[in-house]
Amino acid sequence: MLTRMHELKRVLVVGAGTMGSQIALQTALSGRYEVTIVDTAPGQLERARAQNQKLVDRSVEKGRLTKEKAEQALGRITDSDNLASSAPNADLVIEAVIEDFDAKKSVFESLGRHATNDAILASNSSTIVISRLAGLTGRPERCCNMHFFHPVTVMQLCEIARGPQTDDDTVETAMEFVRGIDRTPVLLQKEIWGFIVNRILFAASEEAMRLLEGGYATAEDIDTAVQKGLNWPMGPFHLLDFSGLDIFYGALNDRRQQGEGGEVPDVLRELVEAKHLGRKTGKGFFDYTTA
Ligand SMILES: NC(=O)c1ccc[n+]([C@@H]2O[C@H](COP(=O)([O-])OP(=O)(O)OC[C@H]3O[C@@H](n4cnc5c(N)ncnc54)[C@H](O)[C@@H]3O)[C@@H](O)[C@H]2O)c1
């Protein structure tokens, strides 16, 4: 079996949004890779660059990074609005476009046409397992999920999930890459909806909602119990409000369409229908308008 780790030098990140911009930055900060970041929305590459500049400036101010290293890292990132011309130069592609199957499908079809046969093609999707995309590339053995967490420059974990056709070299190289950019990889040996973290988070959140709906305890007390009894940094209801109830609602519906899980809890559906989506709208399980 070929070992390609030493060959992995050029990383292409597709999508310069919340996740893609920071995946590119974290990769560049390692000093090991040249990074290209592609986005097609007008102004997005400039916004991503400005956000990354702000992030490194703050790290320099706090003494976590030298000015020289910060400048070198940003200098390693090249912007592009053209996937077709950038893909042939990449050893590893990390797709981080919007969570929409058709958007990801068009990226993977393009990668099938323009990336080299050896390049590893990874998706940062939170819910779409790689087997739904890998076949579009003509080289499913080189494809895997590479699921980072937000914010990437703070959150250590990255879940690598192998599809039914992903080969060992792809898995090992992906794991080694994640270690090389100072994140911690875990391997999902068989793909499954939600990977590891979201399955556990969703199970806990659904149980919390069952307890609330059954009148066993208030949302406040359930959160306090989880926070103080399990040592979570915040309870499930505060976490759901923080992430956005619409995101969780959408993910539960998607899971149902994939043939897993039960109905969306009424308490969640009612909040979403009333447009109480958590912190971003001022109200969710808790009220933030007076805070
Ligand atoms: N935000 C999170 O907390 C989080 C955490 C883990 C994983 N994810 C996953 O990461 C992915 C990206 O999420 P995000 O929050 O960064 O989204 P986002 O909306 O902030 O960014 C997506 C970017 O992709 C760009 N884009 C769309 N189609 C494109 C194309 N064809 N070519 C190039 N660029 C294109 C958009 O212009 C946008 O800038 C999603 O799959 C999401 O599920 C998100």
Ligand as a Chemical Component Dictionary entry (heavy atoms), coordinates in Angstrom:
data_LIG
# 
_chem_comp.id                   LIG 
_chem_comp.type                 NON-POLYMER 
_chem_comp.pdbx_formal_charge   0 
_chem_comp.three_letter_code    LIG 
# 
loop_
_chem_comp_atom.comp_id 
_chem_comp_atom.atom_id 
_chem_comp_atom.alt_atom_id 
_chem_comp_atom.type_symbol 
_chem_comp_atom.charge 
_chem_comp_atom.model_Cartn_x 
_chem_comp_atom.model_Cartn_y 
_chem_comp_atom.model_Cartn_z 
_chem_comp_atom.pdbx_ordinal 
LIG N1  N1  N 0  -21.237 26.360 11.275 1  
LIG C1  C1  C 0  -20.996 25.313 12.037 2  
LIG O1  O1  O 0  -21.088 25.383 13.277 3  
LIG C2  C2  C 0  -20.534 24.001 11.429 4  
LIG C3  C3  C 0  -19.862 23.063 12.218 5  
LIG C4  C4  C 0  -19.400 21.875 11.629 6  
LIG C5  C5  C 0  -19.639 21.634 10.283 7  
LIG N2  N2  N 1  -20.325 22.556 9.540  8  
LIG C6  C6  C 0  -20.533 22.258 8.118  9  
LIG O2  O2  O 0  -19.583 22.997 7.361  10 
LIG C7  C7  C 0  -20.146 23.349 6.090  11 
LIG C8  C8  C 0  -20.053 24.856 5.909  12 
LIG O3  O3  O 0  -20.784 25.480 6.939  13 
LIG P1  P1  P 0  -20.589 27.029 7.276  14 
LIG O4  O4  O 0  -21.266 27.244 8.583  15 
LIG O5  O5  O -1 -19.166 27.411 7.073  16 
LIG O6  O6  O 0  -21.464 27.674 6.101  17 
LIG P2  P2  P 0  -21.401 29.175 5.542  18 
LIG O7  O7  O 0  -22.734 29.433 4.950  19 
LIG O8  O8  O 0  -20.840 30.097 6.564  20 
LIG O9  O9  O 0  -20.310 29.083 4.366  21 
LIG C9  C9  C 0  -20.496 28.375 3.176  22 
LIG C10 C10 C 0  -19.710 29.073 2.083  23 
LIG O10 O10 O 0  -19.728 28.248 0.910  24 
LIG C11 C11 C 0  -19.784 29.114 -0.205 25 
LIG N3  N3  N 0  -20.229 28.330 -1.363 26 
LIG C12 C12 C 0  -21.468 27.852 -1.626 27 
LIG N4  N4  N 0  -21.449 27.134 -2.777 28 
LIG C13 C13 C 0  -20.168 27.164 -3.231 29 
LIG C14 C14 C 0  -19.505 26.606 -4.352 30 
LIG N5  N5  N 0  -20.165 25.868 -5.243 31 
LIG N6  N6  N 0  -18.173 26.826 -4.508 32 
LIG C15 C15 C 0  -17.487 27.569 -3.609 33 
LIG N7  N7  N 0  -18.065 28.122 -2.510 34 
LIG C16 C16 C 0  -19.388 27.922 -2.334 35 
LIG C17 C17 C 0  -20.712 30.242 0.209  36 
LIG O11 O11 O 0  -20.514 31.389 -0.589 37 
LIG C18 C18 C 0  -20.293 30.443 1.666  38 
LIG O12 O12 O 0  -19.279 31.425 1.774  39 
LIG C19 C19 C 0  -21.574 22.802 6.091  40 
LIG O13 O13 O 0  -21.581 21.554 5.466  41 
LIG C20 C20 C 0  -21.890 22.664 7.580  42 
LIG O14 O14 O 0  -22.847 21.675 7.861  43 
LIG C21 C21 C 0  -20.770 23.745 10.074 44 
# 
loop_
_chem_comp_bond.comp_id 
_chem_comp_bond.atom_id_1 
_chem_comp_bond.atom_id_2 
_chem_comp_bond.value_order 
_chem_comp_bond.pdbx_ordinal 
LIG N1  C1  SING 1  
LIG C1  O1  DOUB 2  
LIG C1  C2  SING 3  
LIG C2  C3  SING 4  
LIG C2  C21 DOUB 5  
LIG C3  C4  DOUB 6  
LIG C4  C5  SING 7  
LIG C5  N2  DOUB 8  
LIG N2  C6  SING 9  
LIG N2  C21 SING 10 
LIG C6  O2  SING 11 
LIG C6  C20 SING 12 
LIG O2  C7  SING 13 
LIG C7  C8  SING 14 
LIG C7  C19 SING 15 
LIG C8  O3  SING 16 
LIG O3  P1  SING 17 
LIG P1  O4  DOUB 18 
LIG P1  O5  SING 19 
LIG P1  O6  SING 20 
LIG O6  P2  SING 21 
LIG P2  O7  DOUB 22 
LIG P2  O8  SING 23 
LIG P2  O9  SING 24 
LIG O9  C9  SING 25 
LIG C9  C10 SING 26 
LIG C10 O10 SING 27 
LIG C10 C18 SING 28 
LIG O10 C11 SING 29 
LIG C11 N3  SING 30 
LIG C11 C17 SING 31 
LIG N3  C12 SING 32 
LIG N3  C16 SING 33 
LIG C12 N4  DOUB 34 
LIG N4  C13 SING 35 
LIG C13 C14 SING 36 
LIG C13 C16 DOUB 37 
LIG C14 N5  SING 38 
LIG C14 N6  DOUB 39 
LIG N6  C15 SING 40 
LIG C15 N7  DOUB 41 
LIG N7  C16 SING 42 
LIG C17 O11 SING 43 
LIG C17 C18 SING 44 
LIG C18 O12 SING 45 
LIG C19 O13 SING 46 
LIG C19 C20 SING 47 
LIG C20 O14 SING 48 
# 
